[in-house]
């Protein structure tokens, strides 16, 4: 019968702080699930490992309310590639994809539960998340997954296939029909029946502790039906229905308590906690009152024996047992004294019992563990909960007393590590000769806690070595320790990896200086470990990448290592052809940080090596690597100036078509204080706009002056017309003019005539006269200071009385001309002017032409600044 399959998270492409993929292993009302990093690159992926090879029947995904992926693809595989090899797509077989709703109809307030029915066999499941749906709440373009549920059955039934067939044959002869409607809804009704208790919706609304009790009661109900104890089955059925309501209420209380804690309303949080405990105790008391809770069901979680991680309905459930890491998780979980333990990935057969039915429940007194407990480890770095396949294997040893709980995190590591294999003995023979077989066996153990203990024991041994120890013994011990450190650096378990770094740091900074060993030993330590450490900076786990990168930077700054100038030389080596993008990104990031911390002087770095590496990094396929290389080049330009330009192509339009080089050269301009191309274009645009604005203002002013001139012309024409009429009346009756003389009608005398200079032309239309006034008329000029058009004869009076700059002019007492006040003393002193100047016409320089273009005129309306 299909049931819920436990799983662990093997890897993920990344996550936001506080929303690791390990959250997917927990099903409870308060889980937050996994979120991708902010502004991440797509697609994102998560790889899950199921506890055993199984046939997947159904997948359930609970999407986030607004961080929604547009599409999720599913891949399955029997195994993963070798250690430290990136996950290859060809190892996984594509199952298909599902599309998720953009949730606009609900206003991004509801979560979509997507169920996918499949039929695939494997042990590794990969989920690939594509670009997110865009909405106003998802400001960082993230995708998220609140929970995932896998339902299926074990893939191998070879051991029990004969038994199953024999049972079916017996049922056939006894007349039992497996399709009997009376059995429908039970596990005997359908072979592909999926219990509602295995549905993801059940766990996401139920208190995890109550959910486990419901599952236990459901198992008893099925047993009662098989034994035809129908009254007891009816009683259990009603109890299950009531407990589901209880679990939902406790789940709501837990959510309210978490919200109160986030708001720092601790009074409300305490009230909710007490309310939960009282309500839980009351319910458990009712269960005992109705004889529905026995000692096994109501047993404390830390007293319960370890159960198989497979469903009790599986044909393999009897010989299967859970590995020790799961016991470590159980003990650790109870150390935190949560109001109820969180559900583990294998929720079918774990005995998670409710708390003791008393009014005020207090957690048991537990001594703090010696070392880091599993709860503090990322889920993708915990040991996999494997299923033992030896028939008849014991589930777990005797139960622990309260005094033994202090060693809970090391419960799985009890006893000595397994002996070394022949291959390991050959490989570590030199280390065994120096450090002993027991310690090396611990470092080679398959149990991560033994490996960590071996490194910590070696750390203590080296710290306690006396000063007078012979140099040869010290050197041999150091080299054997470095051998084990190299192996531990490759370990995927975080505590082991951190223990190796701690041991390496102690050897370099304390062991070698304490015993006054030569620099050759320090060089040996660095050169043997730094290549592996640089490889770990590209690990699939973001946490391990950060730890490795920070330690490499820290080690480069050790005074014992800094003088050797070894680490910087590794950072400027060209990228390998098949190197991981994470390795390349960590390498350039480390180089940038060490450049700021160490500089180029006495650091092992040269301008030539750094620039050659940075220019080659500009061609890398990863955007972040190219961006970091640009930052390094700009930092180098700040320190060394124009010498950096030798390694770059010339700064021309062809080179600037490349965005990276354009950014680099514009960065150089900013460093030098020169305007960039963008700033120059902006300045030119601003200057053009300002010139256009001045031109429009000038045209507007000239148009106003032109209107005034037209009024003057109209008045003069009216006077001239009256004079012509009077003259015609005086000459009436005189002898007529010769017939060939050209006559101008009296009423058209002023047509096509300039009233200022007296010139007449057929082109002197209304617009033609405007152009003549501004461009050609010898009697008009434009003031150079206020741009007003005035008659030449009145220019001096204008400058002295009307001009906007009249305060800057003075009148010469000899020639009466308007002279700039700062020039007036020199003008008077030179005595070049006299009263006859008033009789001379003004110089042509005082009659500049109008340079503006009248509105509505074509190119003919514009003129040059030359004197007419």
PyMOL commands that set and color helices and strands:
alter all, ss='L'
color gray80, all
select helices_A, chain A and resi 21-25+89-91+161-174+181-183+196-198+200-205+208-226+230-262+266-289+301-303+324-335+374-376+379-381+402-413+422-427+429-435+437-443+448-463+471-489+494-514+519-536+542-556+559-562+567-571+581-598+607-617+623-647+655-657+659-672+677-730+746-748+766-776+792-801+806-808+821-830+835-838+844-846+859-861
alter helices_A, ss='H'
color red, helices_A
select strands_A, chain A and resi 3-4+7-12+34-35+44-63+71-77+93-99+113-129+144-154+321-322+387-388+780-782+789-791+809-811+818-820
alter strands_A, ss='S'
color yellow, strands_A
deselect
rebuild
show_as cartoon
